[in-house]
């Protein structure tokens, strides 16, 4: 019932927002300018009526938006905390979603969490900061983040809607309604600016694995765990071992390509893509924070271009069957490649398997690409696409979303590839491991190439 109420409130908020945009256009658009030249009195009455409707506190609130004049008015309204009725409805919709999460996550009903939610909903940033400080002192930072993870995207959206920054509102509306973001979720940096900060053409070259990576590769390729997996190893693909390899690759610019002579006589390729390195906002690899924000807003990124360079360097033939497994940013990059008609027109992307990745607002260009999303619901990162545990937005029927609750690791450890591989070996998510292994069984065979690559922005 609460989710139904949330959906209806979101629809009402959208209607109010649309009304504000249309009224703004009526008073400032090209048609108004043309009428003003020929019928100035009528145009003045129109502007007066629209202006009253757009600023009526008992009606639409301060609802101007859309067009140059409307956006300037909206910016001023946000900066002076004059909000439209649509925002109030959106806040109520988010609060309904948060309340709907309580039966599944009883810890959200504690006084500490209630205080945080109330402070966010009332746009009291100082009180919210004090409440967050109190829960961190009581539970520790990582446990507090884990406790809040089921509603983290709703809290972030409330903060974006109700703060004095007019540029990050768009992401909050994406969270409410679904869709593709046009800015980063925190500051509201537009997609075009993110692309300008992430312009590299991509570069790739093969490298030798270090001792630890070689050992993990050997285990994943059926070599038992010693020395180097090397060619001619028999491999039955196991998702937990593939995630182990991603963890061993790290996030400093390594990816991995495998070629397997499969049991049916077909050569198939497997690409493993690690996630984001958090040490710096930007570095020389595609695996940085700027790259992550860019990947959320666009499908053509430095990481996708670098992956193409890997496949070209390895001379993977056009039409070859390919599976990509990616963690976090690597999963987003895998989905971005799946969304690129040119990429799937060159290689046959059979599977995309994402691990802890926010990809639910993306759709593959090839309907025959099988998408599997692995999600620990105590991991904050997968919700950055705007779809959390209580979001009414859904994914295509052809996708497989395999989710579980695992409190073994607090966030951010719950996001690490090692925590995912551990969960896939446990009672909690072991059945999901079996499901994925069945889906990718066609990639079993003799490993004839097991090669790490270094990727760079340029």
N, C-alpha and C positions, 0 to 999 in steps of 0.2 A: 504493500500500500504506500509506503514511504517513497519507494522508487517511482511509483506511478505519479505521486504528487510532485516529485522532483521533475519528471518529464513534462508534466503539464505546466509547472512554473517556468521551466526553460522555454516552452513554446510561447507562453504569455510574454516572457521577457523579450523574446525574439520579435514578437508582434509589436510591442511597444517601441523597440529599437527601430524597427522598420518604419513605424509611423513617424518617429522623430526625424529619420532620414528624409522621408518624403515631404514632411512639412518644411524642413530646412531647404530642400530643393525648391519648394514652392515659393520661398521667400528670397532665395539667393541664386537660383539657377539661371540658365540661359533663357528659358521661356519667360521667367519673371523680368529679366532685363529687356527682352523684346517688348513685353507688354508695357513696361514702364515708359518706353519711348513713345508709345502711341496712346496709352491710357494711364496717365500718371496717377490720377486719383484712385482708380480701381486697383492699381498696383500697390499704392500706399495702404489701402484698406486690407489687401491680401497680406502684405508684410506685417501690418499691425496685428491682424488676427492670428497669423502663424506665429509671430513672436510671443503673443500671449499664451498660445497653446504650448509652445516650447518651453515656457518658463513657469507654468502653473504648478505650484507645489502640491496641490491636491489632485493633479492630473498626471501628465507625463513627467513632471519634474523639470530639471534642466536638461532637455533632451536633444539639443542641437547636435548634429553629427553629419558627416558626409560632405563632400565637396570642400574646396579650399576654405570658404568662410565658415562652414559648419565645423570643420576640424579645428580651426583656430578657436571657435567658440567652445568646442568640447575641451580643448586643452586648457583654456582659461577656467572652465567649469571644474575640471579635475583638480587643477592647481589650487582653486579656492574651495575645494570640497563641496561643490554644488553638484549633486548627483541626480541622474534620471531615475524614474520609477523602474525602468528596465533593470538597473543595477540592483535595486532592492529586491526585485523578484529573483534575480540570479543568485543573490546571497541566500535567500530562503531556499532555493533549489539545492545549493551546495550544502546547506545545513541539513536538509532532508536526507541527502546522500550520506552525510556523516552519521546521522542517527541510524540510518539503515545498516550501517556497518557494525553497529554495536553487538547485535546477537552473535555474529561470527567472531567478533573481536571484543570480548567483555572488558578488556583493559581500557577501552576507549570511554567507559562510563565512570572512570575514577575522577575524583575532584580535581586532580592536577591537569588531566586532559580537558575536562570540562572548562576549567579556567582558561586554558589556552584557546579553545574554540571560541568561547565567548569574547575574549579579547580580540581575536582576529575578526570576528563578525561585527564587532562594534567599532572597528577601525581605531583601536587604541594600541599603537605600536609599542609604546613604553610598557604598558601592562602586558602585552604579548611577550616582549623581551624578558620581563621579570618572571612571567609564568614559565617560559622556556628555561630560564636559568634555574628556577626552583626545581623543575622536574629533572634537569640534568644533575643538580646537586643531590637529589634524592635517589636517582636510579643510575647515574653515570651517563655520559654522553652517548655511548653506543647503544645502551639498552633503551634510552629515551628515544633515539632515532628509530630503533626497531619498533617500539610501541606505537609511534606516530606514523609508521610507514603506510598502513592501510588508508590513511586519510591525508597523506602528505600532499598529494596533488590538489585536493580540495582546499587545504590550508594555503597552498601557494597561490591558487586562483583567487581566494578571498583577499590575500595580501595585494595581489596585482590589481584587482578591481577597486579596492578601497584606499590605495595609497595615493600620493600626490603626483605619481608618474603617469602621464597620459599615454606613454608609448608601449607599456606592457599589458594594456587592457586586452589587446587582441588575443593573446595567448590564453587568457582566462576564458574568453568566449569560445575558443577552440576546445578548452577543457569541458565547458558546459555542453556544447552542441556537437562536438566531434568536428573533424575536418583537418586540413593541412595547415600547420602554423606558418606565418609569414615573418616571424621574429623570434628571437630567443626568449625563453620563458621568464627571465629574471629582470633584465634591464629593458627589454623591448627593442634590442638592436635589430634593424630590418635585415631581411635575408640578403638583399643586395650588398649591404655593408659587410656582412659575414663572408660573402663570396669574395669581396675585395680583399679581405684579410686572409683568405685561404686560396690564393691564385695559382699555386704550383701546378705544373703540368704532370707531375708524378714521375718517378724514376724507380727502377728495380734492377737488382743483380743477385745472382745466387751467392750464398755464403755457406761455409762449413758449420755444422752444428757444434756447440760446445759439448762437454762431456755429459752434463745433466740432460740437455735437450736430446742428445743422441740416445741416451738410455730410455727416455720417455718415448721417443720415436720407435725404438726397437720393440718396446712393449705394445705400442699401438699397432705396429705392423706385423705382430705375431712373432717377433723375434725373441720374446721371452723376457726382455729387460736387460740384456747385457749389451755391451759395445755399441754398435750402430745397426739400426734396422736394416739398412742397405737394401739393394735390389733383391728380387727373387724370394722375398718373404711372403708366406701365405697369410692373408689377413681376412678376418671376418669383421666388418666394421662394427665398432662398439662405441656408442655415443659418449659414454663416460670416459673412455680412453682418449677419444678425440678432444674432449674438453680438457683432459689432462695435458695434451699437447699444446693447446691454446695457452694454458697456464704456464707451461714451460717456455713458450715463445716470449712471454713477457709483453710489455707494451712500449718497447723502445725502437720499433720499426721492423720487426720480423713478421713474416707471414710464411705459410707452408703450402707447398703444392705436392700432391701425390698422384702418380699414374698407376692404375691397376689394370692388369689383364684379367678381366672378369670371367667367371665360370661359363658364361654364355658366348665367349669369344670376342666380346666387345671391350675395347680400351675405354675406361672411364677415368675422370679426373676429379680429385677432391681438393678443395682449397679451404684452408683454415685461417681465419682472420681474428686476431686479438682486438681488445678494446682500447680504451683511452688511457694515456699516461697523464697523471694529474700533477706531476711535478711543476709544470709550467703551463701558462695559458696557451703559449704557442712555442713549438720547437721545430726542428728540421724534419720531423716525420709527419705523416698524415694522422698519426694517432695522438693528437693533442686536443685540448678543450675547444679551441676555435674550430677544429675539424669536426668535433662532436656537434656543436651548435649548427654548423653549416649542414651537416648530414641530416639534421632534423628538419631543415627548411628547404632542402634542394636534393635532387638525385645525382647531380653532376658535381663531384667533389674531388679534392686532391687524392683522397683514398681510393675512390672508384677509378680514377685515371691511373694510379699506381698499380692497381690490381690488373687493369688491362695490360700494362707494361709487363707484368709477371707472365701473363698468358702468352703475350707476343714473344717474349724472350724465350719461353719454353717451347715455342712453336706448337702450341696446342692447336690442332687443326680445326678449321671452321666446321661447325656441325657436331663437334665432339660433345658427349654428354658430360655434364659438370654438376657437382654438388658443392655448395658453399655452407660451411658451418662458421658462425661468427658469434663472438661474445661482446655484449654491450655495443660500442661503436662499430665493432666488426659485424655484428648482426644488422645494424642499421645500414652499413655499407653493402652487405649482401642483398638486403631488400632494395636498396637504391639501384643496384645492378639489375635486379629482377624487374624493376620498374622502367628500365631503359630499353625501348624497343630495338635500338641498334645493337645492344649487347646480346639480348636474347635472340636476335636475328642472326647473330654471328655464331654463338655457341648455344647448345641446347641445355638450358639451366633446369635440371630435373628436380632438384630439392634445394630449398633454403631452410636451414635450421638455425634459429636464433636462440641465444642463451642470455637471459636478463637484458633484453633489448627493447626499447620503445619503438615498435614498428607497426602498431595496430592501425595507424592512419595511412598506411601505404598499401598499394595494390599492384601486384605483378602484371607486367604487360602480357605475359603468356599465361593463359588460364590453366595450362597443364603443369605449371610449376607448382610443386607441392610445398606448402609452407607449414613449418612446425615451429611453434614458439614455446620455449621452456621458461617458466616464470616461478620464482619463489616469491610468494606474496608478502614476505618480509623484506624484500629488496625494493628500494625506492625507485631505482633507475627505470624499470620497465613502465612506470606510470607517467613518465615525462611526455608520452605521446598524448596525454589527456585522458587516458582510460585507466581508471583504478579499479579496485575490487567491486565497488558499488556503482560504477558508471553504467548508465543504460545503453551506451553505444555497444554495438556488437561487431564481431568479425565475420568474414564470409564463411558460409557453411563448409566450404572445401578446406578451410584451414584446420589445423590441429593445435589448439592451445592446451598445453599440459601444465597445470599449475598446482602448487602445493604450499602448505604452511610449514615452514621449518624454522624453529627458533633456536637451533643449535648454534648458529652464528648471529651475532648482532651486526647491524649495518655499521660500517661499510663492508665488513667481512662477508656478510650475506650476499654481496654482489660479486665476490671474487669467483673466478672460474673453479678454483679448488672446492669452494663450498657447494657449487652446483654438481661437480663430479662426485663429491662425497654423498650428496643427497640422492643422486641417481643410483648409487650403490646401496642405499639404505632401504629400510622398510617403508619410509615415508614416500619415496618417489621411485622405488625400484621397478614398479609396474610400468612407469613412464619410460624407463630405460628399455624395457622389453618391447614396448610399443614402437619406439623410434627405431630400434635395431631391426624390427620386422619391416619397417617402411624403407630402410636403406639396404636391405639384404642384397639387392642386385649389385652393390658395389663390392661384394666379396670376391676374392681372387688372389692373384699373385702380384705383389707390389713390385713394379719394375722401375719406379722412380720415387724417391722420397727426399725432396729437396727444399730446404729453407731458402727464403729470399729476403734480402734487406730492401725495404722500400723507403723512399725519401720524397719530400715535396718536389725536389728538382735535382 
